Amino acid sequence: MSGPGTFGAGGRAPKIKNKNAAAVQITAEQLIREAYERQGSAEKAPRQKVLDGEELRDYQARRRREYEEGVRRNRTNVAEWLRYANWEESQGEVARARSIYLRALEVDSRNQTTYIKYAEMEMKNKNVNLARNIYDMAVTVLPRVAQFWFRYTYMEELLGNVEGARTVFNRWMQWEPPEDAWAAFVKFELRYKEVDNARAVFERFVFVHPEPKTWLRWATFEEDQGAPDRVREVFGLAIDRLGEEFMDQRVFISFAKFEVRMREHERARAIYRYALERLPKSKAQALYNQYTLFEKQFGDKDEIEAVVVNKRRMEYEAALKADARDYDAWIDYSRLEEDAGDLERARDVYERAIAACPLVAEKRLWRRYIYLWLFYALFEETIARDAERARQVYAACLELVPHEQFTFAKVWLQYAWFEIRQGS
């Protein structure tokens, strides 16, 4: 017999008469919150008061069994071992804690936390030699972990064992560590006013890390010591060892700025010019800018103009590198060199320009190119005052032009007027 709210004999659910939404809606968030509130708080173990030594021994034996069972089940879980060792230490059982740390290291000899906690325990209990042995073991097993070396040197320095800390640093440097390790060694030597030792560290530092910034660090160190001759020596070594391939414009800029601070303006100017002659233009933009500022501040009119010319040279070189047959750029470049008064430079630009011959024998492509030959010949005649070279330029131009396809009357006419001017 079925009652209200139950299934009938046919197994069918009764029909719901009211399908409207309930007046009070219950959200999923409310259900979760109520379930969390009703689950109650976890039962805590009652606090146990130890009244005598026998109860203490019973308590310790029970806890040790629990910890031993834990590390047996989770042998590779370092956290279990550390909790066990920490509890033994809290009970004043340092020897037992030490044994647990050693057992943990047998399981995982490369766990960094185990070494650190072990050494901290020994230091806390003033077992200095044992802590030293732990760090020595750590840096032997894991020599690339910097924090062990940092802690080891800090401990020795804290104990006043300066020579011991230096020995540790020297052991560390044999592994050629990153730059921050070398910087820490330098700072250590400077804390004890050992300038010569710090200088010796820098000599090894730049050998292991021969980057420009390392040399700049050394130069700054020497300047801070008030040794300008040593600063120049460091910069000279940097330029020699880095070479043109690995040279950075920052080295030359720093060197020149140092000479400015020393009021050696001619030295600074020579450094800038030396660098600009050797560094490729693509790697010397900041160098050009600094040189321009330097000449504006300390140079005369001619030197400022020379800087401007150099900057324009760099711009033309960049444009021609992108398009070697930009004949307008070649014409402007050659005029720049003519105005600068350097005949060899101007001649070199003209030779490079006429070497960029059009690839197709079409007159429209040759029109601007031919002007380079005409300007070159006029340059040799009127500026260089070398009539024979001018004659050779005209002859070479006429030999190059494909006359069977097209020719240029202006070349023939200018060549003829040239010979008339020469009385021929």
Buried (B, 14 or more C-beta within 10 A) or exposed (E): EEEEEEEEEEEEEEEEEEEEEEEEEEEEEEEEEEEEEEEEEEEEEEEEEEEEEEEEEEEBEEBBEEBEEBBEEEEEBBEBBBBBBBBBBEBEBBEBBBEBBEBBBEBBEEBBEBBBBBBEBBBEBEBBEBBBEBBBBBBEBBBEBBEBBBBBBBBBBEBEBBEBBBEBBEBBBEEEBEBEBBBBBBEBBBEEEBBEBBBEBBEBBBEBBEEBEBBBBBBBBBBEBEBBEBBBEBBEBBBEEBEEEEBBBBBBBBBBBBBBEBEBBEBBBEBBBBBBEEBEBEEBEEBBEBBBEBBEEBBEEEBEBBBEBBBBBBBBBEBBEEEBBBBEBBBBBBBBBBEBEEBEBBBEBBEBBBEBEBEEEEBEBBEBBBBBBBBBBBBBBEEBEBBEBBBEBBEEBBEBBEEEEEBBEEBEEBBEEBEEEEEE
